[in-house]
Amino acid sequence: MSDSSSPSAESTAVDRPFLIGVAGGSSSGKTTISERLVDLTGEEHLSRIELDSYYLDRSHEPLETRSAANYDHPDAFDWPLLNDHMAALANGASVEVPIYDYAEHNRSGHTRTVHPKKIIVVDGILVLWDRALRERFDLKIFVDTAPDIRFIRRLTRDVADRGRTAQSVIDQYLETVRPAHERFIEPSKRYADVIIPEGGLNRPALEVLLARVRELTV
């Protein structure tokens, strides 16, 4: 079932999209950068995909098992599906992106239609980890934000928006989030073309990025 408001899921005739990957630690500011890019270019020019949409389907597992899974580990993601979707978009075809239900720790069973446009942005903690995905990007960005800032943002977000308790967020951070960041996310920074300290708060770096993207929509 598709939740897209687009009148058609048919392929859109465009030149090969310019693909941008935005990686960085949890709550580093990746979404802020992606949303600024959308605001600048307009939805008619840019499609955005979140890596979180590609968590594996865990319908075969009970809720207790799903809630205990390590969602910051590369094994939590459906890389083949994401790579298939990126290949399709690059070839001018629309795709059905899963919609994830954070309360159920599983795919919701619904999708949203993403169409190929001039620019496609993929953001997520491990966007630069998977080699096949990484090599598709024309521009690779890593958002580098201090651990204490990232933790405070994550705590605030998960309690307010995802119905989590503060203690559960702290436990998850210590048990899986921080170890995964040190093992997988931070090392992927070496693949970035551009490193943006402090994410969306770094206005000079953001303006340089926005100027580059602006050129693509002229």
N, C-alpha and C positions, 0 to 999 in steps of 0.2 A: 504494500500500500504506500502510495507516495503522498507526502505532505506538501509538495511543491506547489506554489501558486502560479508557476509558469504555465502559459496556455498550452505548451507543447513540450514533449520530452524528445523531440526529434533533434538530430545533430544540427549544429549551427555552422554555416560555412564561414570559417575564419582562417587566417594564416595560422601556422603553428604557434601555439601560445608561448609566452615567455614565462618560464616556470621558476618560482622563487620558493626556497625552503627556509623557514624560520625556526631555529631550534634554540634550546636553552633550558635551564632548570625549571622545575615546577614553580609557577608564580613569578617568573623572572621578568615578565612584561611582553611576552610574545604576542598575546592577544591584542594588547594596546597598539603594537606596531602594525599588526595585520589590519586592525580596524581603521587605523589612520590611512593605510593604503587604500582601503575601500572608500573611505570618505573623500580622499583626494581624487581617485579615478572614477568613482561611480560604479554602481553594480552592473551597469551595461558594459563595462570594460574589464571587470575583475571578478573572478570566482575564487572563493575561499574554502579550503578544506581543512578540518581539524583532525590531527592524528588520533585523538581520543575516539573519533567515530569508528575507528578500525580495531577497537578491542575485540578479541576473539568472541565468537558466539559460545556462551557457556550454558546453554539451555539444558544440557544433560547433567548439570551439577546442581545440588541443592543450594539454597541461598547462603547457608552458613559457610559452605566451601567457597562460593563465589566471593563473599565478602572478605574472606581471609587471603585471597590471591594477591600476588605481588604485581600491581598494575604499573610499576615503574621499571619492570624488567622487559627487555626486548621480546621475550617469549610471550608476553601478554597481547601482542599485536598480530593482526592478520596481514602480514607483509605481502603475500601473493595477491590478495584482493586489492590492496592499495596500489601495488605496482601495475596490476591489470587496469585499474581505473585511470591511473596517470597515463598509461600508454594509450588508452582509448581517447582521453581528452586531448592528448597531443596529436592524435589522428583525426580530430574533429568530431568525435562522438560524445554524446551525453552519457552520464553514469548515474546510478542510483546509490547514493551514499547512505550507509546505515545510520540510524538515529539511536544514540546510546542512552540508556536509562540508568543514571547513577544510583538511584535508590535501590534498584533491583540488581545492580552490578551485572548487567547483561544488555544485549541489544533489545530494543523495544519492539521489534517486528515491523516498524515503519521505516521509510527511507525519505530522502529528499533528493530531488533531481538537480544535478550540477551540470551546467552547460559549458562547453569550451568557449573561452573568451580570450581577449588579447593577453591578459595576465592571469595566471593561476598561482595562488599562494597556499602553501601547505605549512601549517604550524603545529608544533608539538615537541615534547621533550626529547624525543629520539629521532627526529626527522633526518639528522645527519648520520645516524648510526648505521642504517641499512645501506649497504653499498649500492645495490641495484637502484634504490630510490634516490640516493645521494647523487648518483651519476646522471640522473635525469634533469637536475636543476641547472638553470642558467646562472642563477645567483644564489649563493648559500650564505645565510646570516646566522650568527650565534649571538644570543642576548645574554650578556654576562652581568649578573646581579648578585650582590653579596648574600651569603647564606641566611643571615639573620633577617634581612628584608624579605627574602623569599618565604621563609618559614612564617613570619607574621602575616603576610598576605595570604598564604595557603590556609592558615588557621582561621582567619577572618572569613575567607570565602567558603570553606567547607562547613563551618558552623552556620553561616547565614544562608547559603544557597543550596547546600546538599544534605541538610538535616543531621549533621554529624555532631557528636559531643567533642568538647575540647580535648578530653583525655584520649579519645580514640584517634584524633588527628595527631596528637603528640606521639602516641604509641606507633602509629603507622610511619610517621616521619623518622623516628629512631630505628625502627626495624627494617624498613624497606626503602623509603624515599631517599634518605641521606646515603646509605650504602650504594644504591643504584646510581645516584648522581655521581658519586666518586668513581664508580667502576665503569659506567657506560656513557653518561651524558657529558661530564666534563672532558673526558678524552676526545669526544667527537668534535670539540671546538677546533681542533687542528685542521679540520676539513673546511672550515668556514672561509669564505672570501672576505667577509666583513664581520668584525666583532663590535657589537654595540654595548658598551658598559652602561648599566642602569636602565636599559630598555627604553621605554617611552618617555622617561624623565630626561634622557639625553637629547635635548632639543637640537643642538648642532649636528650630531650624527644622524638624527632622524630626518632633518632637513636635506642632508646630502642624499639619503636614500630616497626620499620623496622626489627630489629633483631628477634622479635617475629614472624612477618609475614614470614621472610626468612625461619624459621624452618618449616613452613607449605608446602613449595615448594621443600624441599629437597627430 
